[in-house]
Amino acid sequence: MMDENRVSGVGSRVSELSSGRPEVVPTPDTPHPTPLLSVRDLTKHFPIKKGVLGRRVGTVKAVDGVSLDVAAGETLGVVGESGCGKTTTGRCILRLIEPTSGEVRFDGADVRALDATSLRRLRRQMQIIFQDPFSSLNPRMTVGAIVREGLTIHRLAEGAAADARVRQLLEEVGLRPEYASRYPHEFSGGQRQRVGIARALSVEPRFIVCDEPVSALDVSVQAQVINLLQDLQRDRGLTYLFIAHDLSVVEHIADRVAVMYLGKVVELATAEALYREPLMPYTQALLSAAPVPDPTTKRQRIVLEGDVPSPANPPSGCVFHPRCHHPQKDEACARIVPPLEEKAPGHWAACIKQPPTGVPWEEQQTAGATRRPERYLPVIGVEAR
């Protein structure tokens, strides 16, 4: 991104939404014919066990059929409420958690089919920046040893060459080279996160999962870390999967945004299109809750009823239907699982009540529908007091 778009502190304002349909710039779902990362029908189910014998009594569907592509040099933002499966998706992609099923391909290679040796080689290409800058660093190791560990494991540098590389990495992330001899407890949260970024960069990766890298930091420090990530992406040609719950941060850094709810991707579009015209009722509610950094304005809030359902017992049909505010919601929403459909060029959403839809009206009627699909774009933007 250009320097004039850099974060300066408080999150940027979310675009006003209109009840009409603004023009959507045609943008393909994948900017390049062959994406760097391709995920298809990824699932991760955790067993629920009970009793002395550990009898399985249920399943937590943490990730339930996620499909997405990430092009080289792109930032795909992943947003959603806590517990929706964002972090689990990122870790399954890297095989830090073994997926239950699905396909993950990185630069054409089947990640799930790799043996231990091949997977270790792939680790050089795929790295992660963890959410908590305090627990993700070994308190018994110096910063230099933490950053140097990847160089040693992958045999990229030794001795003086490794020391020089560590100093270079620390400088690249905005830390002094002499900090290499210090321990993590001697640093602030923002400095620790910079150490985590340096560790991820040490093996020269092409793809980095940023797992809520700024959520534990102060707002001013968040801006510094986000600007650092953008500079590194520009200089190194990095590709990011940026997981976050702060919609203002995602609006600024992401090229495209995937919205997750209860283990599923319910909307996927360019950041510009999604913030201008969110089609999924869940996305509309999320954007209505985003704070506006202007005391003279207010936002018309969409308040969702009820609690988030348990992933151990998700609702039938559309997983969002018990809390949905779409005026055309009816019995069909509780019976038909909505496919992730392209509603506009490059804009995908899972809602059978937002036209166009591939679920015929006759099929909806068979499932108990009484209300035809109708475009619903509530005004949830900024309004003057």
PyMOL commands that set and color helices and strands:
alter all, ss='L'
color gray80, all
select helices_A, chain A and resi 3-5+86-94+111-113+116-123+143-153+159-172+177-181+184-186+189-201+219-236+247-253+271-276+281-288+321-323+331-334+361-366
alter helices_A, ss='H'
color red, helices_A
select strands_A, chain A and resi 37-50+55-70+75-79+101-106+109-110+126-129+207-211+239-243+256-261+264-270+297-299+341-344+347-349+382-384
alter strands_A, ss='S'
color yellow, strands_A
deselect
rebuild
show_as cartoon
